[in-house]
Amino acid sequence: MLFPSTFLSGLGLGCGLIMAIGAQNAHVLRTGLRRSHVALTVFTCIAIDAALICAGVAGMGAMVQASPVLLALARWGGAAFLLWYGLRSWGAVFAKSALITDVALATVGARQALVSVLALSLLNPHVYLDTVVLLGAVGGGFPAPERPSFALGAMAASTLWFCTLGFGATRLSHWFARPAAWKCIDALTGATMLALSASVAFAH
């Protein structure tokens, strides 16, 4: 059974976390701009996120629900992290640095492309922090019947974002390559995270 409000919570939090500029997003963007193994890269990122989100919501959720102390830590720790993440995103809006897309064409094989995306995803600590720890803790705070809806929402966010970033870059390369576009993304990310921080902190 799908719980729409819980699904939207997972979707919103997933979007806020996944849309932040990082090594993985930059790699997907470069792949799209180069039109080199785009589908392989995009679907690998989606599969990794889905596996980690499921593991986080299932494992962390059970652990948090079993302990009132862990539940409180997850609630306030998650709210604090979301607040910090939101403020950091807003800081990026006013930063002078910009994402370097490096659109120079490079010929790589499918195996090399797969190894690259696996390394940038699985060796990136933020991937685990976002999916297993944060999404797992927040998702675990929902009643057991609602957790699959939260996980599906977070996975939908991952799917929508990586498909848009990877396949969209092939058509919107000039727009995505502009620093102003990423500043808009950071602003949206910051607003989303601050709103979710308040929602987690004051949830009953």
JOFEN-V365857 format. One record per residue. RES is the residue in three letters. PHI is phi as a letter, one per 30 degrees, with the letter a starting at -180 (* if undefined). PSI is psi in degrees with one decimal (999 if undefined). OMEGA is omega as a letter, one per 30 degrees, with the letter a starting at -180 (999 if undefined). Layout:
# JOFEN-V365857
RES PHI PSI OMEGA
RES PHI PSI OMEGA
This chain:
# JOFEN-V365857
MET * 132.4 a
LEU c 130.1 l
PHE c 105.0 a
PRO e -44.9 a
SER d -37.8 l
THR d -40.0 l
PHE e -44.2 a
LEU d -32.3 l
SER d -45.7 l
GLY d -39.5 l
LEU d -45.3 a
GLY d -46.0 l
LEU d -40.8 l
GLY d -44.1 l
CYS d -43.9 a
GLY d -38.6 a
LEU d -46.1 a
ILE d -31.0 a
MET d -13.0 l
ALA d 140.1 a
ILE d 132.0 l
GLY a -177.7 a
ALA d -41.1 a
GLN d -46.6 l
ASN d -40.3 l
ALA d -38.8 l
HIS d -43.7 l
VAL d -40.8 l
LEU d -46.4 l
ARG d -40.4 l
THR d -42.8 l
GLY d -41.1 l
LEU d -33.6 l
ARG d -14.6 a
ARG h 44.9 a
SER b 110.4 l
HIS h 44.8 a
VAL d -48.8 a
ALA d -43.7 l
LEU e -45.5 a
THR d -47.4 a
VAL d -49.6 a
PHE d -25.2 l
THR d -43.3 l
CYS d -41.6 l
ILE d -43.9 a
ALA d -40.9 l
ILE d -47.0 l
ASP d -43.5 a
ALA d -43.8 a
ALA d -43.2 a
LEU d -36.7 l
ILE d -45.3 l
CYS d -43.5 l
ALA d -40.9 a
GLY d -48.4 a
VAL d -39.4 a
ALA d -54.1 a
GLY d -51.4 a
MET d -36.4 l
GLY d -45.4 l
ALA d -40.0 a
MET d -42.7 a
VAL d -42.8 a
GLN d -26.5 a
ALA d -13.9 a
SER b 119.0 l
PRO e -33.4 l
VAL d -47.5 l
LEU d -33.9 l
LEU d -42.5 l
ALA d -40.9 l
LEU d -40.4 l
ALA d -41.0 a
ARG d -54.3 a
TRP d -34.1 l
GLY d -42.2 l
GLY d -41.0 l
ALA d -41.3 l
ALA d -41.8 a
PHE d -42.5 l
LEU d -38.6 l
LEU d -47.1 l
TRP d -42.7 a
TYR d -41.7 l
GLY d -44.0 l
LEU d -36.6 l
ARG d -39.3 l
SER d -40.6 l
TRP d -32.0 l
GLY d -36.5 l
ALA d -26.7 l
VAL d -35.3 a
PHE c 2.1 l
ALA d 154.9 a
LYS d -20.1 a
SER d 151.4 l
ALA b 156.7 l
LEU d 129.4 l
ILE c 117.2 a
THR d -27.4 l
ASP h 78.6 a
VAL d 8.7 l
ALA e 132.3 a
LEU d 140.9 l
ALA b 134.4 a
THR c 114.6 l
VAL b 151.1 l
GLY d 168.3 a
ALA d -39.0 a
ARG d -44.6 l
GLN d -39.0 l
ALA d -39.8 l
LEU d -43.8 l
VAL d -39.5 a
SER d -47.4 a
VAL d -34.2 l
LEU d -42.5 a
ALA d -46.4 a
LEU d -23.4 l
SER d -54.0 a
LEU d -20.5 l
LEU c 7.0 a
ASN c 110.9 a
PRO d -26.5 a
HIS d -27.6 l
VAL d -45.4 a
TYR d -37.9 l
LEU d -42.4 a
ASP d -47.6 a
THR d -58.9 a
VAL d -46.6 a
VAL d -61.5 a
LEU d -55.5 l
LEU d -36.3 l
GLY d -42.8 a
ALA d -45.4 a
VAL d -45.0 l
GLY d -35.2 l
GLY d -16.4 l
GLY d -13.8 l
PHE d 155.0 l
PRO e 149.6 a
ALA e -43.4 a
PRO d -21.8 a
GLU c -14.8 a
ARG d -41.5 l
PRO e -34.6 l
SER d -40.9 l
PHE d -46.0 l
ALA d -42.0 l
LEU d -38.6 l
GLY d -44.7 l
ALA d -39.7 l
MET d -34.5 l
ALA d -39.0 l
ALA d -43.7 l
SER d -45.7 a
THR d -47.9 a
LEU d -42.8 a
TRP d -49.2 a
PHE d -35.6 l
CYS d -43.1 l
THR d -45.2 a
LEU d -46.8 a
GLY d -56.6 a
PHE d -32.6 l
GLY d -30.7 a
ALA d -28.6 a
THR d -25.4 a
ARG c -25.9 a
LEU c 34.2 a
SER e -40.9 a
HIS d -37.6 l
TRP d -46.7 a
PHE d -25.5 a
ALA d -10.6 a
ARG d 133.8 l
PRO e -33.5 a
ALA d -33.9 l
ALA d -43.3 a
TRP d -29.6 l
LYS d -37.0 l
CYS d -40.9 l
ILE d -43.7 l
ASP d -38.4 l
ALA d -44.0 l
LEU d -41.3 l
THR d -45.9 a
GLY d -44.3 l
ALA d -42.0 l
THR d -45.6 a
MET d -39.4 l
LEU d -39.9 l
ALA d -42.3 l
LEU d -34.2 l
SER d -46.0 l
ALA d -39.5 a
SER d -43.5 l
VAL d -42.7 a
ALA d -36.5 a
PHE c 11.8 l
ALA d 145.5 l
HIS d 999 999
